[in-house]
Amino acid sequence: MEFLEFEDAIDLMHMEYAEMPGLRLTFSQARRMWNLTDEVCGRALAALTASGFLEQRNDGTYVRTGTSTVSIEGTTPLVRVM
């Protein structure tokens, strides 16, 4: 099994979080999703957090900075009036 290198991991994580602003992953989920070693995953998440691109929430998940992760379940959809 091949693992990504540090720079490639940062590029991939950055791209995925940019494409999916609501993406919310724990360390373990990120490691599995991108097939990373513990060391590379930790370094990449730390680098993206230090740069301000990601933030780690109180529940341990990593999200893109400034992203709302409010659930919309149970809300009424907006209706467009013409």
Sequence and secondary structure as in RCSB ss.txt:
>XXXX:A:sequence
MEFLEFEDAIDLMHMEYAEMPGLRLTFSQARRMWNLTDEVCGRALAALTASGFLEQRNDGTYVRTGTSTVSIEGT
TPLVRVM
>XXXX:A:secstr
     HHHHHHHHHHHHHH TT  B HHHHHHHTT  HHHHHHHHHHHHHTTSEEE TTS EEETT      TT 
       
